[in-house]
């Protein structure tokens, strides 16, 4: 745009010079103030005037041509902007559809999880004889989730439990407590044990269960520690780590602190072992195995230096494992 303005100014000055030159020729042709103008200066005057007019016409044509080119350029820019806008709208629509789909999938997943939580709460309230709480949960299940079958199932369970004798109710409570022991959920089992003792204080069978949850927790912990010791002797680092994960749920803060150094040694040894396996897999071009081991390193030791180095290579390893890259540098 600046170049065009300079060009137009130059043309304007050229035309002005030509017209002024013609006028000077006309004046200078009769310096004495006579009325006669010599043919030479008259001809020169008209040559200057015609040249100025010609330059004006050419400048006008050039200006109009540039205007036309600018208009065409503006139209092309508008077309490109419109095309980009259409593409952006398509991308945004696709993203919106994916978000809606994702939200739908998540709502289904959360719905199942919420229903399971409500069902567990309802069953716990039924065992404790909290009828009002159960009825409120059933209303939520029916009205909010539309799960008619589940609500009817819980209503039948309420009716069945009402017909049980005190001894039968205690027996069912004990069965539930035993199921918690079987899955080693001693935290919830301790709560249920206290509830059971408070609700059936005169029941002899219930009275014998006092302290049973803690006894079982300690027994399970000793069993896990023994297994970890054997796994450590056998250099089975994978099993050691799995046992440590299970132990973590059953240790008190004091016990966890005492086991901390052992856990660090196990984790360091396993990381070193994984690093060696990863290097051997890469050297042997076993890309699928290298990718699998790399994922374990990044997942289980995310803050380690080895994980940072492996993380940078994971994309190439995944491509190689899937046969998408013939010669990536790893």
C-alpha positions as CSV (number, residue, x, y, z in Angstrom):
1,X,0.0,0.0,0.0
2,X,2.9,2.4,0.8
3,X,4.5,1.6,-2.6
4,X,1.3,2.5,-4.4
5,X,1.1,5.8,-2.7
6,X,4.7,6.7,-3.6
7,X,4.1,5.7,-7.2
8,X,0.9,7.8,-7.4
9,X,2.8,10.8,-6.0
10,X,5.5,10.4,-8.6
11,X,3.0,10.4,-11.5
12,X,1.2,13.4,-10.1
13,X,4.5,15.4,-9.9
14,X,5.4,14.3,-13.5
15,X,2.0,15.6,-14.8
16,X,2.4,18.8,-12.9
17,X,5.9,19.4,-14.3
18,X,4.7,18.8,-17.8
19,X,1.9,21.2,-17.5
20,X,4.0,23.8,-15.8
21,X,6.7,23.4,-18.5
22,X,4.1,23.9,-21.2
23,X,2.8,27.0,-19.5
24,X,6.4,28.4,-19.2
25,X,7.0,27.7,-22.9
26,X,3.9,29.6,-23.7
27,X,4.9,32.6,-21.5
28,X,8.5,32.7,-22.6
29,X,7.5,32.6,-26.3
30,X,6.6,36.4,-26.1
31,X,8.8,38.0,-23.5
32,X,8.0,41.5,-24.7
33,X,4.4,41.1,-23.9
34,X,3.2,40.9,-27.5
35,X,0.2,39.1,-28.5
36,X,1.9,36.9,-31.1
37,X,3.3,33.5,-30.0
38,X,6.0,31.9,-32.1
39,X,4.9,28.7,-33.8
40,X,7.8,26.8,-32.2
41,X,6.8,27.6,-28.6
42,X,3.1,27.1,-29.5
43,X,4.0,23.6,-30.8
44,X,6.1,22.9,-27.7
45,X,3.3,24.0,-25.5
46,X,0.8,21.6,-27.1
47,X,3.4,18.8,-27.0
48,X,3.8,19.3,-23.2
49,X,0.0,19.5,-22.8
50,X,-0.5,16.3,-24.8
51,X,2.3,14.6,-23.0
52,X,0.7,15.5,-19.6
53,X,-2.7,14.4,-20.8
54,X,-1.2,11.1,-22.0
55,X,0.6,10.5,-18.7
56,X,-2.7,11.3,-16.9
57,X,-4.6,8.8,-19.0
58,X,-1.9,6.1,-18.5
59,X,-1.8,6.8,-14.8
60,X,-5.6,6.5,-14.5
61,X,-5.5,3.2,-16.4
62,X,-2.7,1.9,-14.2
63,X,-4.6,3.1,-11.1
64,X,-7.8,1.4,-12.2
65,X,-5.8,-1.8,-13.0
66,X,-4.2,-1.8,-9.6
67,X,-7.7,-1.3,-8.0
68,X,-9.0,-4.3,-9.9
69,X,-6.0,-6.4,-8.8
70,X,-6.6,-5.3,-5.2
71,X,-10.3,-6.1,-5.4
72,X,-9.4,-9.6,-6.8
73,X,-6.9,-10.1,-4.0
74,X,-9.5,-9.1,-1.4
75,X,-12.0,-11.5,-3.0
76,X,-9.4,-14.3,-2.9
77,X,-8.6,-13.5,0.8
78,X,-12.3,-13.6,1.6
79,X,-12.6,-16.9,-0.1
80,X,-9.7,-18.3,1.9
81,X,-11.1,-17.0,5.1
82,X,-14.5,-18.5,4.3
83,X,-12.8,-21.9,3.5
84,X,-10.8,-21.8,6.7
85,X,-14.0,-20.9,8.7
86,X,-15.9,-23.8,7.2
87,X,-13.0,-26.1,8.1
88,X,-12.8,-24.7,11.6
89,X,-16.6,-25.2,12.0
90,X,-16.2,-28.8,10.9
91,X,-13.4,-29.4,13.4
92,X,-15.4,-27.7,16.2
93,X,-18.5,-29.8,15.3
94,X,-16.4,-33.0,15.3
95,X,-14.9,-32.0,18.7
96,X,-18.3,-31.2,20.0
97,X,-19.7,-34.6,18.9
98,X,-16.7,-36.3,20.5
99,X,-17.2,-34.5,23.7
100,X,-20.9,-35.3,23.7
101,X,-20.0,-39.0,23.0
102,X,-17.4,-38.9,25.7
103,X,-19.9,-37.4,28.2
104,X,-22.4,-40.0,27.3
105,X,-19.9,-42.8,27.8
106,X,-18.8,-41.3,31.1
107,X,-22.4,-40.8,32.3
108,X,-23.1,-44.5,31.6
109,X,-19.9,-45.6,33.4
110,X,-20.7,-43.3,36.4
111,X,-24.3,-44.4,36.4
112,X,-23.3,-48.1,36.9
113,X,-20.8,-47.1,39.5
114,X,-23.3,-44.9,41.4
115,X,-25.9,-47.6,41.2
116,X,-23.5,-50.2,42.7
117,X,-22.6,-47.7,45.5
118,X,-26.3,-47.2,46.2
119,X,-27.0,-50.9,46.2
120,X,-24.1,-51.6,48.6
121,X,-25.4,-48.8,50.9
122,X,-28.9,-50.1,50.8
123,X,-27.8,-53.7,51.6
124,X,-25.8,-52.3,54.6
125,X,-28.8,-50.3,55.8
126,X,-31.0,-53.4,55.5
127,X,-28.6,-55.4,57.6
128,X,-28.6,-52.7,60.2
129,X,-32.4,-52.4,60.2
130,X,-32.4,-48.8,59.0
131,X,-35.7,-48.9,57.0
132,X,-36.0,-45.2,56.4
133,X,-32.6,-44.9,54.9
134,X,-33.2,-47.9,52.6
135,X,-36.5,-46.4,51.4
136,X,-34.8,-43.1,50.5
137,X,-32.1,-45.0,48.6
138,X,-34.7,-47.0,46.7
139,X,-36.5,-43.8,45.8
140,X,-33.3,-42.4,44.4
141,X,-32.6,-45.5,42.4
142,X,-36.1,-45.5,40.9
143,X,-36.5,-41.8,40.3
144,X,-33.0,-40.6,39.4
145,X,-31.7,-43.6,37.6
146,X,-34.8,-45.4,36.5
147,X,-33.5,-48.7,37.7
148,X,-36.8,-50.3,38.4
149,X,-35.5,-53.9,38.6
150,X,-32.9,-53.0,41.2
151,X,-35.4,-51.0,43.3
152,X,-37.8,-54.0,43.2
153,X,-34.9,-56.3,44.2
154,X,-34.1,-54.2,47.2
155,X,-37.8,-54.0,48.3
156,X,-38.0,-57.8,48.2
157,X,-34.8,-58.0,50.3
158,X,-36.4,-55.7,52.9
159,X,-39.5,-57.9,53.1
160,X,-37.3,-61.0,53.3
161,X,-35.2,-59.5,56.1
162,X,-38.3,-58.5,58.1
163,X,-39.4,-62.1,58.3
164,X,-36.0,-63.3,59.7
165,X,-35.6,-64.1,63.4
166,X,-33.0,-62.4,65.5
167,X,-30.7,-65.4,65.2
168,X,-31.1,-65.6,61.4
169,X,-30.2,-61.9,61.1
170,X,-27.1,-62.3,63.2
171,X,-26.1,-65.3,61.0
172,X,-26.4,-63.1,57.8
173,X,-24.5,-60.3,59.4
174,X,-21.7,-62.8,60.3
175,X,-21.7,-64.2,56.7
176,X,-21.2,-60.7,55.4
177,X,-18.3,-60.1,57.8
178,X,-16.7,-63.4,56.7
179,X,-17.0,-62.3,53.0
180,X,-15.0,-59.1,53.9
181,X,-12.3,-61.3,55.6
182,X,-12.1,-63.5,52.4
183,X,-11.2,-60.5,50.3
184,X,-8.9,-59.1,53.0
185,X,-10.9,-55.9,53.4
186,X,-10.0,-55.6,57.1
187,X,-10.7,-51.8,57.3
188,X,-14.4,-52.3,56.4
189,X,-14.5,-55.6,58.4
190,X,-13.4,-53.8,61.6
191,X,-16.3,-51.4,61.1
192,X,-18.8,-54.2,60.5
193,X,-17.5,-56.2,63.5
194,X,-18.2,-53.3,65.8
195,X,-21.6,-52.9,64.3
196,X,-22.3,-56.6,64.8
197,X,-21.2,-56.6,68.4
198,X,-23.3,-53.5,69.2
199,X,-26.4,-54.9,67.5
200,X,-26.3,-58.4,68.9
201,X,-24.6,-58.0,72.3
202,X,-26.4,-61.1,73.8
203,X,-25.6,-63.5,71.0
204,X,-22.9,-65.9,72.1
205,X,-21.7,-66.7,68.6
206,X,-21.3,-62.9,67.9
207,X,-19.5,-62.4,71.2
208,X,-16.8,-65.0,70.1
209,X,-16.0,-62.8,67.1
210,X,-14.6,-59.9,69.2
211,X,-11.1,-59.1,67.9
212,X,-11.3,-61.7,65.1
213,X,-10.8,-59.0,62.4
214,X,-7.6,-57.7,63.9
215,X,-6.3,-61.3,64.4
216,X,-7.0,-62.1,60.7
217,X,-5.3,-58.9,59.6
218,X,-2.2,-59.7,61.5
219,X,-2.2,-63.3,60.2
220,X,-2.6,-62.1,56.6
221,X,0.2,-59.5,57.1
222,X,2.6,-62.2,58.4
223,X,1.8,-64.4,55.4
224,X,2.6,-61.6,53.0
225,X,5.9,-60.7,54.7
226,X,6.9,-64.4,54.5
227,X,6.0,-64.5,50.8
228,X,8.0,-61.3,50.2
229,X,11.0,-62.8,52.0
230,X,10.9,-65.9,49.8
231,X,10.4,-63.8,46.7
232,X,13.4,-61.6,47.7
233,X,15.7,-64.6,48.2
234,X,14.6,-65.8,44.7
235,X,15.2,-62.4,43.2
236,X,11.6,-62.3,42.1
237,X,11.4,-58.5,42.1
238,X,8.0,-58.4,40.3
239,X,6.4,-60.5,43.0
240,X,8.1,-58.4,45.7
241,X,6.5,-55.3,44.3
242,X,3.1,-56.9,44.1
243,X,3.3,-58.1,47.7
244,X,4.4,-54.6,48.8
245,X,1.3,-53.1,47.2
246,X,-0.9,-55.6,49.0
247,X,0.9,-55.0,52.3
248,X,0.4,-51.2,52.0
249,X,-3.3,-51.7,52.8
250,X,-2.7,-53.6,56.0
251,X,0.2,-51.8,57.6
252,X,0.0,-49.2,60.4
253,X,2.1,-46.0,59.9
254,X,4.7,-47.4,62.3
255,X,4.9,-50.7,60.5
256,X,5.1,-48.9,57.1
257,X,8.0,-46.8,58.4
258,X,9.8,-50.0,59.5
259,X,9.4,-51.6,56.1
260,X,10.3,-48.4,54.2
261,X,14.0,-49.2,53.7
262,X,13.2,-52.7,52.5
263,X,10.7,-51.4,50.1
264,X,13.2,-48.9,48.7
265,X,15.8,-51.6,48.1
266,X,13.2,-53.8,46.4
267,X,12.0,-51.0,44.1
268,X,15.6,-49.9,43.2
269,X,16.5,-53.5,42.4
270,X,13.4,-54.0,40.2
271,X,14.0,-50.7,38.4
272,X,17.6,-51.8,37.6
273,X,16.3,-55.1,36.4
274,X,13.7,-53.5,34.2
275,X,16.4,-51.2,32.8
276,X,18.6,-54.1,31.8
277,X,15.6,-55.9,30.2
278,X,14.7,-52.8,28.3
279,X,18.2,-52.3,26.9
280,X,18.4,-56.0,25.9
281,X,15.1,-55.8,24.2
282,X,16.1,-52.7,22.2
283,X,19.4,-54.1,21.3
284,X,17.7,-57.3,20.1
285,X,15.1,-55.2,18.2
286,X,12.3,-56.9,20.2
287,X,10.2,-53.8,19.9
288,X,6.9,-55.1,21.4
289,X,8.8,-56.4,24.5
290,X,10.8,-53.1,24.7
291,X,7.6,-51.1,24.5
292,X,5.9,-53.2,27.2
293,X,8.8,-52.9,29.6
294,X,9.1,-49.2,28.8
295,X,5.5,-48.7,29.8
296,X,6.1,-50.5,33.1
297,X,9.1,-48.2,33.9
298,X,7.2,-45.0,33.1
299,X,4.1,-46.2,35.0
300,X,5.8,-47.6,38.2
301,X,8.7,-45.2,38.4
302,X,7.4,-41.9,36.8
303,X,9.9,-39.6,38.6
304,X,13.0,-41.6,38.0
305,X,15.7,-40.5,35.5
306,X,15.3,-43.8,33.6
307,X,11.6,-43.1,33.2
308,X,12.3,-39.7,31.7
309,X,14.8,-41.2,29.2
310,X,12.4,-44.0,28.3
311,X,9.4,-41.6,28.0
312,X,11.2,-39.8,25.1
313,X,11.5,-43.0,23.1
314,X,8.0,-44.4,23.7
315,X,6.4,-42.9,20.5
316,X,9.1,-44.5,18.3
317,X,8.9,-47.8,20.2
318,X,5.1,-47.9,19.8
319,X,5.5,-47.3,16.1
320,X,8.1,-50.0,15.8
321,X,6.0,-52.4,17.8
322,X,3.1,-51.8,15.5
323,X,5.2,-52.1,12.4
324,X,4.6,-48.4,11.4
325,X,8.3,-47.4,11.3
326,X,11.0,-49.2,9.5
327,X,14.1,-47.5,11.0
328,X,13.4,-45.1,13.8
329,X,16.4,-44.2,16.0
330,X,15.8,-45.6,19.5
